[in-house]
Amino acid sequence: MNTRGLVKLFLPALAAILLPLPDLAGQPLVTVRSGHGAPVTAIKVQSPANRLFSVGQDGNLKVWEPTTEKLLQTIRADRLPIRSISLFPDGNRVAIYATDGRRNHRISVWDWVSGERLFLHTPEEEVLSMEVSPQGSYIIYSVPDLRSLRILDAGTGRQLPFLRQSTGIISWFVTAAGEERVMTYAPSSGAIVYRNIVTGTSAGTFQAPPDLDLFTLLDQRRYAAVRTASGLLGVLDLLNGSIVSEVLAGEIESIQKDPGGPDILVFSRSIVGGRTVRRYRFQDGRLTQRFETRRAVPEEITHVTVMGRELFGGDSRGRLLRWAAFESEPIEFARNITEPVRDLFFTGDRLFLLAAEELISVSSDFFGQIQRTDREVSYVDQRVLTVQAGAGARFLATGGSEILLWTPEHRETPLRRFNQFSGATSPLPITIPPGIVSLTAHGDEVLLLTRAGLMQLVNYNTGTEVMTYRGSGFQTAIRTDREVFLGKAYEGGVLDSAILRIDPDTGQTVPMETEARLVFALSYDHQRGRLFAIGVVADRSGNLNTVIEVFDGPNYGRRRTILEIPGEHLDVQVVVDPARGTAYTTLDDRGGILRWDGARITELSRNQAHIPRRLVLSGNYVFAVNWDGTVSLIDRFSGDAVIDIVVIDSPRRGDWVALRPDGRFFVSRSVLAGESIFSLNSDTHTLQELVFESAAAPIIPQRPPGGVPSRSPADRFDTGRSRIPEVEHETEQFDPDSGSPAPSS
């Protein structure tokens, strides 16, 4: 093998590329300056641009400017925990890998400035390593397969037919700056192979020790720092496979290269148990230790990175910390300041926000002028009640004047009547069995399902049992005026189905024809007699997709699929506007809200900072309770974003802020309008100018922040075909105002 030729061709091609400064005109004008709501999983530094990127188990991507301590952008990039992040050389794009650690794996590419997701790719297996090629042409990742490397076009996300040879399982690789070659390492054999990235042709093979990990390429690009199989810090010669130097460095957790110098930073645990950061230098063929922190790194720190002379860390509580010097105590750079909202209820001008330990009741003329008016807020009537809500708490609408409050962690009285004027609750004479998987209400009855396969219909005013049904695989159920619909797992058999229609008076059970093998959410349009079912189906290739089916007509004999999304999305829902029959759903793989008007699917305005979890319709708005615990209001006619509401975790209960897309915001207390709560990404405004209580309203650009506008929803869902005649006829025939009879009646 011509080693000198490899040195000339490959190693100089790994030279670093300077990152251009991104155009920041598309950033949000104002952001809530909050850390992560779950453990930080990765931190990356963009040194020339002075950017710090952090991702976490909460699915959030956050971009910081450490010198000013500003939060430049927050993107709720995925419902799943994010495991890793890779930066593009243009400075604007990032690639993230999110996974639940089981079957769901997602690689997505984002323009972090505009907040737009550029594409989504779903690997079939766990991603072991991922990187963006030096010129940004490819995203390369490896999976635990004999043909381990996968190569994506970084512009489109299309998987390229490159390097299809068997490589063995690859745990680490690095791409030449010219992008014509890739160097791979197989831990099982220790083989280092240089390959042509298109053809896969080998250009050289070397034998290294097996089971090396935590690879970090050094300034002398012939070498990489590694953790050896015996746990030592070693330097690997990439052109002969030998370990040229190794030292004892404690129990190594991570290895990094100092971007501002030749040092190697090792995050490790010492023999006595304390966690430290040590600096090493590889010089004249030897590793030498230069420095070790004398202060122990806190146990909760999960990841560290270096920027200049400063050290940044992320911890298990979602905080970001910084060390101004290695001998100083860590300073809290950012922490989670939000209190998650579990559910909401809105009536008239009063909004109820249900948090884990409090119920905030707010009435204000602010809610009547949120979108367009710059007038002052003339009144705010706010009350804060103590509740024991916990996870899973929500309001239950009965379809009448009553509202129930379900708080499953309140063992004595988990179901209570809710007073929508005072916010007070009162117990109901009903016994709730353990193991509830679904609870809905209709009229004066509640319908509950348990894990043990019990379905009960109970009058909540008297506690009287109306009907009981037993089975298995129950997921969800709803009550209508005439029947009960039950969604379940299909178990086989002629009389079995994933949807059952049950007569509560006679107990007669009728299976409904559906392609779904699991139905986990149901919704009903009482005015038109339509049943909406969300389930999981298998396509011809055996891949699982999530679908929404609509059933209507006499005896619900007409069925059609209105939406199908690849993958299993078992946490989505459909809500129906009772007046117009329009259905809204969170079944959107881009994290938005989709609307079906009876003929076609369109997309409402998407907020890149939040992914909706639960939808509530009231007045002109779609209220979205988001996965990160915030609340978003969307105009359900125009589809435009209106405001985002964030409850602030503070010693004084009931603090909250509401941000408009143009940057203006309202605070429940004036003291909240400060830099500890907000980051202002503008040199032409002050925070006080943007508060609704301010004396003079500033001139704000009409175009909402977010950079490049989203492409038209019609591009995603409009096929160009004419509307279905039966649907068009049906939509026009059944007028909600005239009370025309439903087709199924």
GUTOR-200072 format. One line per field, with one value per residue (C-alpha): residue in one letter; x, y, z. Coordinates in nm, 2 decimals. Layout:
GUTOR-200072
vovex <- a,...
c1 <- X,...
c2 <- Y,...
c3 <- Z,...
//
This chain:
GUTOR-200072
vovex <- m,n,t,r,g,l,v,k,l,f,l,p,a,l,a,a,i,l,l,p,l,p,d,l,a,g,q,p,l,v,t,v,r,s,g,h,g,a,p,v,t,a,i,k,v,q,s,p,a,n,r,l,f,s,v,g,q,d,g,n,l,k,v,w,e,p,t,t,e,k,l,l,q,t,i,r,a,d,r,l,p,i,r,s,i,s,l,f,p,d,g,n,r,v,a,i,y,a,t,d,g,r,r,n,h,r,i,s,v,w,d,w,v,s,g,e,r,l,f,l,h,t,p,e,e,e,v,l,s,m,e,v,s,p,q,g,s,y,i,i,y,s,v,p,d,l,r,s,l,r,i,l,d,a,g,t,g,r,q,l,p,f,l,r,q,s,t,g,i,i,s,w,f,v,t,a,a,g,e,e,r,v,m,t,y,a,p,s,s,g,a,i,v,y,r,n,i,v,t,g,t,s,a,g,t,f,q,a,p,p,d,l,d,l,f,t,l,l,d,q,r,r,y,a,a,v,r,t,a,s,g,l,l,g,v,l,d,l,l,n,g,s,i,v,s,e,v,l,a,g,e,i,e,s,i,q,k,d,p,g,g,p,d,i,l,v,f,s,r,s,i,v,g,g,r,t,v,r,r,y,r,f,q,d,g,r,l,t,q,r,f,e,t,r,r,a,v,p,e,e,i,t,h,v,t,v,m,g,r,e,l,f,g,g,d,s,r,g,r,l,l,r,w,a,a,f,e,s,e,p,i,e,f,a,r,n,i,t,e,p,v,r,d,l,f,f,t,g,d,r,l,f,l,l,a,a,e,e,l,i,s,v,s,s,d,f,f,g,q,i,q,r,t,d,r,e,v,s,y,v,d,q,r,v,l,t,v,q,a,g,a,g,a,r,f,l,a,t,g,g,s,e,i,l,l,w,t,p,e,h,r,e,t,p,l,r,r,f,n,q,f,s,g,a,t,s,p,l,p,i,t,i,p,p,g,i,v,s,l,t,a,h,g,d,e,v,l,l,l,t,r,a,g,l,m,q,l,v,n,y,n,t,g,t,e,v,m,t,y,r,g,s,g,f,q,t,a,i,r,t,d,r,e,v,f,l,g,k,a,y,e,g,g,v,l,d,s,a,i,l,r,i,d,p,d,t,g,q,t,v,p,m,e,t,e,a,r,l,v,f,a,l,s,y,d,h,q,r,g,r,l,f,a,i,g,v,v,a,d,r,s,g,n,l,n,t,v,i,e,v,f,d,g,p,n,y,g,r,r,r,t,i,l,e,i,p,g,e,h,l,d,v,q,v,v,v,d,p,a,r,g,t,a,y,t,t,l,d,d,r,g,g,i,l,r,w,d,g,a,r,i,t,e,l,s,r,n,q,a,h,i,p,r,r,l,v,l,s,g,n,y,v,f,a,v,n,w,d,g,t,v,s,l,i,d,r,f,s,g,d,a,v,i,d,i,v,v,i,d,s,p,r,r,g,d,w,v,a,l,r,p,d,g,r,f,f,v,s,r,s,v,l,a,g,e,s,i,f,s,l,n,s,d,t,h,t,l,q,e,l,v,f,e,s,a,a,a,p,i,i,p,q,r,p,p,g,g,v,p,s,r,s,p,a,d,r,f,d,t,g,r,s,r,i,p,e,v,e,h,e,t,e,q,f,d,p,d,s,g,s,p,a,p,s,s
c1 <- 0.00,0.13,0.10,0.25,-0.01,-0.29,-0.14,-0.13,-0.48,-0.68,-0.54,-0.51,-0.86,-0.98,-0.88,-1.14,-1.38,-1.45,-1.82,-1.99,-2.20,-2.57,-2.82,-3.02,-3.31,-3.55,-3.51,-3.80,-3.79,-3.86,-3.82,-3.88,-3.53,-3.58,-3.35,-3.46,-3.75,-3.56,-3.19,-2.96,-2.83,-2.58,-2.40,-2.22,-2.01,-2.00,-1.68,-1.64,-2.00,-2.00,-2.31,-2.39,-2.64,-2.81,-3.06,-3.24,-3.47,-3.76,-3.72,-3.60,-3.32,-3.20,-2.95,-2.76,-2.52,-2.30,-2.14,-2.47,-2.65,-2.93,-3.15,-3.16,-3.40,-3.61,-3.73,-3.94,-3.77,-3.93,-4.18,-3.90,-3.59,-3.30,-2.98,-2.73,-2.68,-2.45,-2.38,-2.36,-2.07,-2.30,-2.39,-2.76,-2.86,-2.84,-2.91,-3.06,-3.12,-3.42,-3.53,-3.74,-3.47,-3.69,-3.85,-3.88,-3.57,-3.58,-3.32,-3.43,-3.26,-3.35,-3.28,-3.24,-3.26,-3.60,-3.72,-3.81,-3.77,-3.62,-3.68,-3.73,-3.57,-3.67,-3.40,-3.52,-3.25,-3.07,-2.82,-2.47,-2.30,-2.40,-2.22,-2.26,-1.99,-1.74,-1.90,-2.26,-2.34,-2.42,-2.55,-2.37,-2.48,-2.41,-2.65,-2.59,-2.59,-2.33,-2.40,-2.36,-2.32,-2.61,-2.57,-2.84,-2.85,-2.83,-3.05,-3.34,-3.30,-3.31,-3.10,-2.82,-2.72,-2.36,-2.13,-2.36,-2.08,-2.08,-1.86,-1.93,-2.08,-1.92,-1.90,-1.69,-1.61,-1.47,-1.52,-1.25,-1.31,-1.32,-1.60,-1.46,-1.35,-1.46,-1.25,-1.43,-1.36,-1.52,-1.50,-1.54,-1.24,-1.05,-1.03,-0.96,-1.07,-1.04,-1.32,-1.44,-1.77,-1.96,-1.83,-1.72,-1.39,-1.12,-0.82,-0.63,-0.68,-0.51,-0.55,-0.62,-0.71,-1.07,-1.33,-1.20,-1.45,-1.50,-1.29,-1.18,-0.98,-0.67,-0.51,-0.24,-0.51,-0.31,-0.41,-0.72,-0.77,-0.96,-1.07,-0.91,-1.07,-0.89,-1.03,-0.71,-0.67,-0.48,-0.37,-0.44,-0.23,-0.48,-0.23,-0.10,-0.36,-0.12,-0.17,0.13,0.07,-0.16,-0.21,-0.44,-0.71,-0.96,-1.30,-1.34,-1.69,-1.61,-1.32,-1.31,-1.07,-1.03,-1.15,-0.92,-0.60,-0.42,-0.54,-0.75,-1.02,-1.12,-1.43,-1.37,-1.42,-1.11,-1.01,-1.16,-1.49,-1.49,-1.56,-1.30,-1.20,-0.84,-0.64,-0.38,-0.16,-0.01,0.33,0.64,0.46,0.36,0.05,0.11,-0.13,-0.13,-0.41,-0.69,-0.97,-0.94,-1.31,-1.53,-1.77,-2.13,-2.28,-2.58,-2.37,-2.42,-2.24,-1.96,-1.80,-1.54,-1.56,-1.23,-1.14,-1.49,-1.65,-2.02,-2.22,-2.57,-2.72,-3.00,-3.24,-3.22,-2.99,-2.70,-2.39,-2.07,-1.73,-1.57,-1.24,-1.16,-1.10,-1.43,-1.76,-2.00,-2.26,-2.61,-2.63,-3.00,-3.26,-3.62,-3.84,-4.17,-4.45,-4.62,-4.99,-5.18,-5.51,-5.72,-6.08,-6.20,-6.54,-6.63,-6.33,-6.22,-5.93,-5.85,-5.50,-5.45,-5.10,-4.97,-5.04,-5.24,-5.54,-5.50,-5.83,-5.78,-6.05,-5.93,-6.01,-5.67,-5.83,-6.06,-5.79,-5.50,-5.45,-5.46,-5.52,-5.24,-5.46,-5.38,-5.53,-5.79,-5.87,-5.73,-5.92,-5.69,-5.74,-5.51,-5.65,-5.45,-5.52,-5.36,-5.36,-5.05,-4.99,-5.29,-5.52,-5.77,-6.11,-6.40,-6.67,-7.01,-7.17,-7.40,-7.35,-7.14,-6.76,-6.58,-6.22,-6.03,-5.72,-5.60,-5.33,-5.60,-5.68,-5.98,-6.19,-6.02,-6.33,-6.50,-6.76,-6.59,-6.75,-6.66,-6.73,-6.55,-6.31,-6.42,-6.47,-6.70,-6.69,-6.92,-7.09,-6.90,-6.64,-6.36,-6.19,-5.81,-5.62,-5.81,-5.69,-5.97,-6.24,-6.49,-6.82,-7.15,-7.46,-7.48,-7.28,-6.91,-6.77,-6.45,-6.22,-5.96,-5.65,-5.83,-6.07,-6.37,-6.60,-6.84,-7.11,-7.20,-7.44,-7.20,-7.48,-7.62,-7.33,-7.57,-7.42,-7.59,-7.40,-7.10,-6.90,-6.59,-6.32,-5.96,-5.73,-5.94,-5.79,-6.07,-6.45,-6.70,-7.08,-7.33,-7.71,-7.78,-7.47,-7.13,-6.82,-6.53,-6.17,-5.95,-5.68,-5.80,-5.76,-5.89,-6.21,-6.51,-6.70,-6.40,-6.29,-6.08,-6.41,-6.72,-7.07,-7.26,-7.63,-7.62,-7.99,-7.97,-7.60,-7.60,-7.25,-7.18,-6.82,-6.75,-6.55,-6.21,-5.86,-5.71,-5.57,-5.55,-5.79,-5.67,-5.87,-6.23,-6.43,-6.79,-6.97,-7.31,-7.47,-7.38,-7.35,-6.98,-6.74,-6.37,-6.13,-5.75,-5.58,-5.27,-5.27,-5.00,-4.92,-4.83,-4.47,-4.56,-4.48,-4.71,-4.89,-5.13,-5.47,-5.78,-6.10,-6.44,-6.76,-7.10,-7.42,-7.69,-7.55,-7.21,-7.17,-6.97,-6.60,-6.31,-5.95,-5.89,-5.53,-5.24,-4.90,-4.61,-4.52,-4.70,-4.83,-5.02,-5.06,-5.26,-5.62,-5.91,-6.15,-6.46,-6.62,-6.99,-7.12,-6.94,-6.82,-6.46,-6.21,-5.88,-5.60,-5.25,-5.16,-4.89,-4.54,-4.41,-4.56,-4.85,-5.23,-5.42,-5.78,-6.02,-6.32,-6.51,-6.32,-5.95,-5.67,-5.50,-5.24,-5.28,-4.99,-4.71,-4.51,-4.16,-4.11,-4.41,-4.57,-4.94,-5.04,-5.41,-5.66,-5.95,-6.20,-6.36,-6.49,-6.26,-5.97,-5.80,-5.63,-5.33,-5.18,-4.83,-4.59,-4.36,-4.65,-4.71,-5.05,-5.09,-5.39,-5.45,-5.73,-5.92,-6.06,-5.74,-5.51,-5.28,-5.09,-5.23,-5.04,-4.83,-4.89,-4.62,-4.68,-4.37,-4.24,-4.19,-4.24,-4.55,-4.81,-5.00,-4.73,-4.76,-4.67,-4.83,-4.63,-4.77,-4.59,-4.50,-4.30,-4.54,-4.63,-4.84,-4.71,-4.93,-4.70,-4.48,-4.18,-4.18,-4.08,-3.71,-3.40,-3.42,-3.75,-3.70,-3.43,-3.47,-3.30,-3.32,-3.11,-3.41,-3.65,-3.65,-3.85,-4.05,-4.15,-4.30,-4.51,-4.89,-4.90,-4.65,-4.76,-4.67,-4.69,-4.38,-4.39,-4.34,-4.30,-4.62,-4.45,-4.42,-4.07,-3.96,-3.76,-3.87,-4.25,-4.38,-4.48,-4.85,-5.04,-5.19,-4.85,-4.86,-5.23,-5.40,-5.38,-5.53,-5.83,-6.18,-6.37,-6.55,-6.91,-7.07,-6.87,-6.94,-7.31,-7.32,-7.13,-7.38,-7.69,-7.65,-7.67,-7.56,-7.78,-8.10,-8.05,-8.08,-8.08,-7.76,-7.70,-7.68,-8.02
c2 <- 0.00,0.35,0.52,0.84,0.86,0.82,1.10,1.33,1.25,1.20,1.38,1.73,1.70,1.68,2.04,2.25,2.47,2.81,2.85,3.16,3.37,3.30,3.56,3.60,3.81,3.52,3.46,3.52,3.88,3.76,3.42,3.28,3.22,2.87,2.57,2.22,2.04,1.71,1.59,1.75,1.48,1.67,2.01,2.14,2.45,2.65,2.84,3.10,3.21,3.19,2.97,2.70,2.42,2.21,1.92,1.71,1.43,1.69,1.69,2.05,2.21,2.54,2.78,3.02,3.31,3.26,3.60,3.78,3.48,3.51,3.23,3.28,3.00,2.72,2.45,2.15,1.93,1.60,1.42,1.17,1.23,1.37,1.17,1.36,1.66,1.74,2.09,2.19,2.40,2.68,2.76,2.77,2.40,2.12,1.75,1.58,1.21,1.13,0.79,0.62,0.36,0.09,0.10,0.47,0.64,0.98,1.20,1.55,1.85,2.20,2.56,2.67,3.04,3.02,2.73,2.52,2.15,2.08,1.70,1.39,1.05,0.74,0.48,0.13,0.06,0.24,0.51,0.44,0.75,1.04,1.33,1.59,1.58,1.87,2.05,1.98,1.75,1.44,1.31,0.99,0.75,0.40,0.13,-0.21,-0.40,-0.57,-0.30,-0.04,0.30,0.49,0.81,1.08,1.37,1.66,1.88,1.64,1.36,1.10,0.79,0.76,0.43,0.47,0.23,-0.07,-0.32,-0.51,-0.32,-0.48,-0.28,0.07,0.26,0.56,0.72,1.05,1.20,1.38,1.75,1.68,1.43,1.17,0.93,0.81,0.64,0.37,0.18,-0.16,-0.23,-0.60,-0.65,-0.33,-0.27,0.08,0.11,0.40,0.38,0.57,0.72,0.65,0.32,0.18,0.07,0.02,0.26,0.11,-0.11,-0.11,-0.32,-0.14,-0.28,-0.38,-0.22,0.13,0.41,0.79,0.88,1.24,1.36,1.57,1.87,1.63,1.46,1.14,1.08,1.03,1.03,0.72,0.52,0.18,-0.15,-0.14,0.21,0.41,0.73,0.65,0.81,0.60,0.63,0.62,0.52,0.20,0.12,0.13,0.30,0.52,0.65,0.58,0.70,0.63,0.91,0.78,0.63,0.82,0.94,1.17,1.29,1.62,1.83,2.19,2.39,2.68,2.49,2.15,2.02,1.71,1.74,1.43,1.42,1.14,1.00,0.97,0.67,0.83,0.88,1.25,1.37,1.60,1.76,1.70,1.85,1.65,1.73,1.49,1.61,1.44,1.11,1.12,1.21,1.44,1.57,1.95,2.03,1.88,2.06,2.06,2.12,1.82,1.84,1.81,1.46,1.57,1.70,1.47,1.64,1.90,2.10,2.38,2.72,2.91,2.92,2.85,2.51,2.45,2.16,2.02,1.83,1.58,1.86,2.03,2.31,2.46,2.56,2.74,2.77,3.11,2.95,2.59,2.66,2.85,2.72,2.64,2.92,2.84,2.96,2.86,2.65,2.55,2.83,2.70,2.51,2.26,2.31,1.98,2.11,2.41,2.53,2.85,3.01,3.36,3.57,3.34,3.10,2.82,2.68,2.35,2.29,2.01,2.20,2.50,2.61,2.96,3.14,3.46,3.69,3.99,4.20,4.09,3.78,3.98,4.18,3.94,3.94,4.29,4.56,4.75,4.91,4.88,4.60,4.76,4.48,4.15,3.93,3.65,3.38,3.09,2.78,2.49,2.16,1.81,1.75,1.56,1.38,1.29,1.56,1.71,1.86,1.65,1.82,1.64,1.80,2.00,2.27,2.06,2.03,1.75,1.76,1.43,1.42,1.05,1.12,1.24,0.90,0.99,1.18,1.16,1.27,1.60,1.85,2.17,2.51,2.71,3.04,3.01,2.73,2.54,2.16,1.93,1.55,1.31,1.00,0.76,0.50,0.48,0.14,0.12,0.10,0.35,0.37,0.58,0.81,1.01,1.19,1.24,1.39,1.28,0.96,0.87,0.59,0.43,0.15,-0.04,-0.23,-0.54,-0.53,-0.37,-0.11,0.07,0.33,0.51,0.80,1.04,1.22,0.91,0.66,0.41,0.17,0.18,-0.10,-0.32,-0.49,-0.71,-0.80,-0.74,-0.50,-0.19,0.14,0.40,0.44,0.72,0.75,0.90,0.95,0.61,0.39,0.33,0.30,0.10,0.11,-0.19,-0.42,-0.66,-1.02,-1.22,-1.40,-1.34,-1.13,-0.93,-0.58,-0.29,-0.09,-0.22,-0.05,-0.14,-0.07,0.02,-0.07,-0.43,-0.50,-0.59,-0.56,-0.50,-0.51,-0.23,-0.28,-0.12,-0.18,-0.08,-0.35,-0.11,0.18,0.41,0.73,0.80,1.12,1.18,1.45,1.45,1.69,1.48,1.14,1.09,0.87,0.95,0.67,0.69,0.36,0.17,-0.02,-0.23,-0.14,-0.39,-0.39,-0.47,-0.11,0.03,0.36,0.57,0.65,0.85,0.69,0.85,0.64,0.78,0.70,0.45,0.22,0.38,0.17,0.42,0.44,0.64,0.72,1.09,1.09,0.83,0.90,0.66,0.52,0.46,0.78,0.66,0.99,1.19,1.30,1.44,1.70,1.81,2.15,2.07,2.37,2.32,1.95,2.05,1.81,1.91,1.66,1.64,1.36,1.56,1.42,1.78,1.86,2.09,2.08,1.96,2.05,1.84,2.04,1.74,1.73,1.81,1.84,2.17,2.27,2.55,2.78,2.58,2.70,2.55,2.60,2.38,2.04,2.02,1.73,1.81,2.03,2.23,2.42,2.74,3.04,3.15,2.96,2.62,2.59,2.36,2.22,2.14,1.86,2.11,2.23,2.56,2.67,2.80,2.97,2.95,3.13,2.83,3.02,3.19,2.92,3.19,3.17,3.41,3.38,3.13,3.12,3.00,2.96,3.06,2.85,3.10,3.12,3.33,3.10,3.20,3.39,3.36,3.53,3.54,3.61,3.73,3.63,3.99,4.01,4.19,4.02,4.04,3.95,3.88,4.09,4.37,4.23,3.94,4.17,4.13,3.96,3.67,3.57,3.68,3.70,4.00,3.94,4.29,4.62,4.84,4.75,4.72,4.47,4.75,4.87,4.53,4.49,4.54,4.77,5.01,5.36,5.37,5.07,5.03,4.98,4.61,4.44,4.27,3.96,3.72,3.60,3.27,3.36,3.18,3.13,2.78,2.64,2.63,2.34,2.26,2.14,1.86,1.75,1.89,1.63,1.85,1.62,1.75,1.72,1.40,1.46,1.26,1.45,1.79,1.70,1.58,1.89,2.12,1.92,1.89,2.25,2.28,2.58,2.42,2.10,1.86,1.50,1.31,1.05,0.76,0.83
c3 <- 0.00,-0.09,0.25,0.12,-0.15,0.11,0.32,0.02,-0.10,0.22,0.52,0.38,0.26,0.62,0.68,0.87,0.68,0.83,0.90,0.75,0.98,0.92,0.82,1.14,1.00,1.03,1.40,1.64,1.77,2.13,2.29,2.63,2.77,2.92,2.94,2.86,3.04,3.04,3.05,2.80,2.56,2.34,2.31,2.00,1.96,1.64,1.71,1.44,1.47,1.86,1.87,2.12,2.02,2.28,2.24,2.50,2.58,2.56,2.18,2.18,1.98,2.13,1.99,2.22,2.19,2.50,2.50,2.54,2.70,2.45,2.34,1.96,1.87,2.02,1.79,1.91,1.66,1.75,1.98,2.05,2.26,2.06,2.09,1.87,1.65,1.36,1.22,0.85,0.73,0.61,0.97,0.91,0.90,1.15,1.14,1.44,1.53,1.75,1.88,2.14,2.17,2.03,1.68,1.60,1.45,1.28,1.12,1.03,0.89,1.00,0.90,1.26,1.17,0.99,1.21,0.90,0.88,0.54,0.54,0.75,0.70,0.90,0.93,0.99,1.26,1.54,1.42,1.57,1.43,1.21,1.05,0.78,0.51,0.52,0.22,0.33,0.03,0.23,0.56,0.64,0.92,1.03,1.15,1.31,0.98,0.77,0.51,0.78,0.60,0.46,0.26,0.21,-0.02,0.23,0.01,-0.04,0.22,-0.07,0.01,-0.25,-0.41,-0.29,-0.11,-0.12,-0.03,0.29,0.54,0.87,1.15,1.15,1.48,1.35,1.02,0.89,0.55,0.35,0.28,-0.09,-0.01,-0.25,0.03,0.37,0.63,0.85,1.16,1.25,1.62,1.60,1.38,1.43,1.05,0.93,0.56,0.32,0.06,-0.24,-0.12,-0.44,-0.55,-0.22,-0.37,-0.10,-0.13,0.17,0.48,0.81,1.12,1.45,1.79,1.82,2.05,2.04,2.09,2.16,1.85,1.82,1.52,1.62,1.45,1.32,1.11,1.08,1.45,1.66,2.03,2.15,2.45,2.43,2.52,2.86,2.93,2.87,2.67,2.35,2.03,1.72,1.40,1.12,0.86,1.03,1.29,1.59,1.93,1.95,2.30,2.59,2.95,3.24,3.25,3.49,3.39,3.06,2.97,2.67,2.47,2.28,2.08,2.19,1.89,1.99,2.03,2.02,2.36,2.41,2.68,2.87,3.09,3.33,3.68,3.90,4.11,4.42,4.24,4.16,3.80,3.65,3.32,3.22,2.94,2.74,2.46,2.19,2.10,1.97,1.96,2.33,2.54,2.84,3.09,3.11,3.35,3.57,3.74,4.12,4.16,4.10,3.81,3.95,3.93,3.74,3.45,3.15,2.87,2.85,2.56,2.54,2.38,2.41,2.78,2.89,2.96,2.90,3.05,3.03,3.32,3.39,3.50,3.16,3.28,3.10,3.30,3.22,3.39,3.32,3.42,3.49,3.86,3.92,4.04,3.75,3.69,3.58,3.23,3.17,3.34,3.26,3.38,3.25,3.43,3.20,3.13,3.13,2.98,2.93,2.91,2.75,2.78,2.68,2.78,3.07,3.02,3.27,3.26,3.44,3.57,3.80,4.13,4.03,3.83,3.68,3.59,3.38,3.24,3.03,2.73,2.61,2.47,2.26,2.08,2.07,1.69,1.56,1.82,1.99,2.25,2.62,2.83,3.04,3.29,3.41,3.66,3.77,4.03,4.12,4.28,4.43,4.27,4.27,3.90,3.81,3.48,3.27,3.42,3.18,3.14,3.01,2.81,2.84,2.53,2.76,3.01,3.25,3.26,3.45,3.58,3.56,3.79,3.80,4.06,4.31,4.45,4.67,4.41,4.07,3.89,4.00,3.87,3.76,3.80,3.48,3.65,3.98,3.90,4.21,4.20,4.38,4.42,4.23,4.37,4.15,4.21,3.96,3.92,3.90,3.57,3.36,3.00,2.86,3.01,2.81,2.90,2.72,2.87,3.24,3.18,3.18,2.97,3.11,3.00,3.22,3.14,3.27,2.98,3.16,2.98,3.21,3.14,3.46,3.54,3.72,3.91,4.07,4.04,3.87,3.63,3.29,3.11,3.14,2.86,2.90,2.64,2.57,2.38,2.47,2.36,2.35,2.35,2.30,2.37,2.13,2.17,2.03,2.07,2.20,1.97,2.10,1.96,2.03,1.90,1.63,1.75,1.45,1.39,1.16,1.42,1.54,1.43,1.56,1.59,1.76,1.76,2.08,2.16,2.53,2.58,2.43,2.45,2.08,1.93,1.56,1.42,1.17,0.86,0.89,0.75,1.09,1.31,1.61,1.67,1.95,1.91,1.82,1.77,1.67,1.47,1.64,1.39,1.08,1.23,1.13,1.32,1.29,1.39,1.41,1.38,1.26,0.93,0.74,0.38,0.11,0.22,0.58,0.70,0.96,0.89,1.09,0.92,0.99,0.86,0.84,0.87,0.78,0.58,0.68,0.95,0.89,0.58,0.39,0.49,0.35,0.45,0.46,0.58,0.60,0.75,0.76,1.10,1.43,1.59,1.89,2.06,1.81,1.82,1.61,1.73,1.53,1.50,1.58,1.38,1.05,1.07,1.01,1.17,1.31,1.39,1.52,1.28,1.10,1.07,1.06,1.40,1.30,1.29,0.98,0.89,0.69,0.56,0.42,0.09,0.14,0.39,0.46,0.71,0.98,1.06,1.22,1.51,1.50,1.87,1.97,1.87,1.96,2.19,2.26,2.07,2.21,1.99,2.13,1.95,1.67,1.80,1.80,2.13,2.13,2.45,2.33,2.43,2.60,2.82,2.64,2.49,2.14,1.98,1.61,1.42,1.28,0.98,0.85,1.00,1.13,1.46,1.72,2.05,2.26,2.63,2.87,3.25,3.44,3.72,4.00,4.38,4.32,4.16,3.85,3.65,3.27,2.95,2.61,2.29,1.96,1.63,1.57,1.89,2.11,2.44,2.75,3.10,3.40,3.62,3.49,3.68,3.43,3.14,3.19,3.04,3.29,3.12,2.76,2.50,2.26,1.93,1.81,1.83,1.74,2.02,2.39,2.59,2.75,2.40,2.32,2.63,2.58,2.88,2.73,2.65,2.28,2.05,1.83,1.46,1.40,1.06,0.95,0.83,1.13,1.22,1.08,0.77,0.46,0.45,0.47,0.14,0.07,0.24,-0.10,-0.21,0.05,0.02,-0.29,-0.56,-0.82,-0.86,-0.84,-0.51,-0.45,-0.56,-0.28,-0.02,-0.18,-0.20,0.16,0.29,0.13,0.21,0.59,0.72,1.08,1.13,1.01,1.21,0.91,1.01,1.01,0.73,0.98,1.13
//
